[in-house]
Amino acid sequence: VRDCIQKTLTEWSSKIGQDQNQETLEVLECTVAQAIEKINPEERDELKVSAKLFIVGSNSSSIRDAVDLACSALGVAQLDSVIIAPPPVEDGTNLSLEYLQPYWKEVENLVQNKKIVAIGTSDLDKTLLEQLYLWAQVKPSSNQVNLASCCVMPPDLTAFAKECDIQLLTHNDPKELLCEASFQEVLQESIQNVKANEWIPLWLLRYSVIVKSRGIIKSKGYIIQAKRNAS
């Protein structure tokens, strides 16, 4: 992730030069056009566009921004599946349904507005997955399990997922894919004269475009949004 961000920022920074006064900007749109391949509408039905959204800040409304930006970047009207990874809970605090509810309501709205087809969760045990399933209007279609936490899927989770037609997937993402300090460090290294400590990452979306019939990845990448807290 760091390498992707650093390469994009360095290339973008070298192209814009010093013609923008970065001190006054609250939004910097850092894109390298050739790095993102828009999907040909004629090929859309043959492709599955999936994403995992890592929310860094605590604002659940940023989910809509992430999905809208991903759709715009890839040239599609909707994403086929989105897995939500809410912000890590504080040490000593357990993940709860109450903590998940605001984020889940946002993705439910996006399903109802036809911006997402299917939504999934990450790192929920059987108890919490069942609580979410019973409460949710739009049910989770998948749940990712971290390979670091178990070599074998827990039997109770497997049984519940089978009963409710929830697909169990595996992943090896760290709890925090991109922390604030790491983002500011790569920002400082990539752009001259930027006050990196003023920029806070809000979310990071990882997308992949898969050819359905062949099961191969056609393209993949990251989209990140950060805000500037200028004093």
Salt bridges, closest charged atoms under 4 A:
GLU11 OE2 - LYS15 NZ 3.78
GLU23 OE1 - LYS195 NZ 3.56
GLU37 OE2 - LYS218 NZ 2.77
ASP68 OD1 - LYS115 NZ 3.54
ASP80 OD2 - ARG44 NH1 3.18
ASP123 OD1 - HIS171 NE2 2.86
GLU130 OE1 - LYS126 NZ 2.82
ASP173 OD2 - LYS52 NZ 2.89
ASP173 OD2 - HIS171 ND1 3.53
ASP173 OD1 - ARG206 NH1 2.93
GLU185 OE2 - ARG2 NH2 3.34
GLU189 OE1 - ARG2 NH2 3.71
GLU198 OE1 - ARG228 NE 2.77
